[in-house]
Amino acid sequence: MTSFVWVVLPYAALTCFIVGLFWRYRYDKFGWTSRSSQMYENRLLAWGSPLFHFGILGVLLGHIVGLVVPETWTTRLGLSEEGYHLMAVTTGSVFGLMTVVGLLLLIYRRRSTPSVFRVTTRMDKAMYVMLGAVIAMGMYNSLVVQLLGGGHDYRADVAVWFRSVFWFQPDAALMQSAPLSFQIHALLAMGLFALWPFTRLVHVFSAPVGYLARPYIVYRSRDAHGSARAPRRGWEKIGS
């Protein structure tokens, strides 16, 4: 069972993530969007969206540093384990709280605004539930386990297991020795990545790269010969 959870499931989630993104881009290019609902309500969106997006970017950067960068690298840079722990808990808590507040505002907006709620799909609801669960468990680990509790050096087990997955040598024993809350957080994250390609979260991978090479838009005046409708009196050019 341990091997299935920490060896098979990570690759199943990654496969679903990669293949799902390819399928979505290949067969649903017009659906590759966040389906903006700004036209329906803007007041709550103006607060919730920046808080959520800047918060989640900070959380993502913290995860990249914590999981991808080995502990030996930060030690060579002169950053002690205590210093790293303090920095990680402080920045993680700040960005995590920003993400939570922003997500709660967006969910409240979507539920309390009838026009926005009507365009909410089942996949949107599933995405909010899964994303909220991942964030909630991450905040529990940051505030309860790391800040208020005795703390856990996840770079000695969770981070090593994470990198071993990409080296195709996953060590299930490392995750088995991690606290239960960290295991649940990792499982929820795998579920979120498996669900990712089929939700509005695909817009994370959208970038207006085509704008750099697209030709200029040329505007031409419409004259009587090029128009399907004769010009109305009062709009003719002076002297015509």
N, C-alpha and C positions, 0 to 999 in steps of 0.2 A: 504493500500500500504506500509506503514511504517513497519508494522508487517511482511509483506511478505519479504521485503528487508533485514531487520535486525534480523529476527527470522527464516524464512524458508530457505532463500538462504544460510546462513552459514552451516546449516546441509546438504543441498543439495550438496554444494561444498565438505564438509568433506566426505560425503557418496561416491561421485564420486572419491575422492582422495583415500580412503581406498579400495573400491571395485575395482577401476581401477588398483591399485598397485597389488592386489591379482590376478586379471585376467591376468595382464601382466606377472607376475612371473609364473603363472600356465601354460599359453599357449604360452608365447613368451620369454623363458629364454635366447635363443640365441640372442634376440634383446635387452636384458637388458644391454645396453652399450651406451657409448657416441659416438660410431662409430668414432674413432680417425682418423683424416685426416692429421696427422703429416708427413706422407710419401709424401704428395703432396706439402706441404709448411711449412717451419719451422721458418723462420726469424721473421715474424709477430706474429706467434703463441708463440714464446719464450718470447715476451713482453706482448702480450694481455692476454694469459692464466693466468700467475701468478698475474697480476694486477686484473683481474676479480675475480679469485677464492679467493685470500686473501682479496680483497675488500668486496666480498659478504659474506664471513665468518664474517668479522667485522660488517657488516650491520646486519646480522642475530643475532649475539650476542647482539648488541644494542637493537634490537627489543625484544629479550627474556627478557632483563633486564627491558626495558621500559613497556612491556605489561604484563609480568608474575609477576615481583616483585612489590608488593604493595608499595605505597608511604610511608606508615607508617614504613615499614622495613628500608628503606634508612634513614628516619628521626631518627630512633633509633640508627643507626650506626653513627650518627653525621653529615650526609650529608644534608646540607640545600637545599631548593628548588632552590635557585639561583646557588649553586654549582653544583647540578645535571643538571640543565638546561645548564650551561656553558659546562660541561663535555659531555653531550649528543650532543649538537650542534657541538662542536669541533670534537669529534671522529666520529660522524655521517657524518659530511661534508668531512673529510679526507677519510674515507672508502668509502663514496658515490662517491667521485670524482675518486677514484681508480677503482671502479666498472664501472663507466660511461666510463672512458678512455679505460679500458680493453674491455668492450662490444663493443665500437665503433671500436676498432682495430680488434676484431674478426669478426664483421659484414663486415668491409671493406675487410678483408682478404678473407672472404667467397664469397663476391661479385666480387672482382677483380681477384681472382685466378680461371681460368676456370675449372681446375680439381677439386677444392674444391666445386665450385658452382654446378657442375654437380651431385655431390652426396648429395646436399641439397634437402630435401624433403619438401612437403607442411607443414607438422607438424613442421619442423624446422623453417620455415618462420613464422608460427603462433606463435610459442614459442618465437621467437625473438621479434615480435611485442608486445606480451603481457608482456614479461619480461621487455622490454624497457619502456613500458608505466608505469608499476609499479615503476621502478627505477626513471623515470622522475618525476612522481608525488611525490615520496618520497623526491627527491632532492628539489622540489619546496617547500614542507612543511618545510624542514630543513633550506634552505637558505632564502626563501622569507618570509614565515610565522614566523618561529622561530627566525632567525638571524636578518633579516632586518625589519620585522614587529614587532608588539607588542607581539608576542608569544602566545602560547596556551598551557594550562596545559592538555595535552591529557591523563595523568594518572588519571585525575578526571572523564573522561567520556569514551574515547575510550578503555583504558586499563581495566576499570571496566566492560564494555560491553564484551570485549574479554574473560575475565575470566568467566563471567556469562554464556557464551555459553557452556563452558565445564562443568559447574555446572548444565546445563539443565534448567537454569532460565534466559534466555536472556532478557535484558531490552532494548527494541527498543528506548525508550525515550532518553537514554544516547547518542546514535549515532545521533539521530535527532537534538540534541543540539550542536553537534560538527561542526566545520567549513566544508564547502562544499568540500574543497580540501582533508581533512582527510576522508570524506565519499567516495569520488571517489577513493582514495588510497586503502581503505578497499575493495571496490567493485572489483577493478582491481586485488587485491591480491586473493580474492575468485575465480575469473575467472582463475587466474594462477594456483591455487591449483587444480581446477577441470580439467584443461588441463594437469597438470603435469604427470600423469601416462602414457600418450600416446605420450610423447616426449622423447628426449634424456636426460632430467633432471632426469630420474629414476636412472641414475648412481650415484646420490648423496647417495643412500642407498646401494651402493655396497661396500663391505669390504672384503679383502682377508682372512677371518677367516678360511677358509678351509685349507690354507697353514700351519696353526699351527698343524694340525692333519694328513695331508696327508703323505703317506710313501715316503721314499727317492726314487729318481730316480736312478736306477742302469744302468750304461753304460757298455756294454760288447763289446769286440772286435769282429769283424766279421772274421770268418775263412772260409776256402774253403768249408767246409761241411755245414755251416749255411748260405752261400750266394747263391743267385740265379744266380749269375754270377761268372765265374771263375776269379781269381785274375789276374790282368795285370802284365806283365813283368816289373820289376823295382820297384815293391811294395812289393815283398816278404820279409819276415824277413831274416836277415843275419843268415846263417847256416841252413836254411830250405832246 
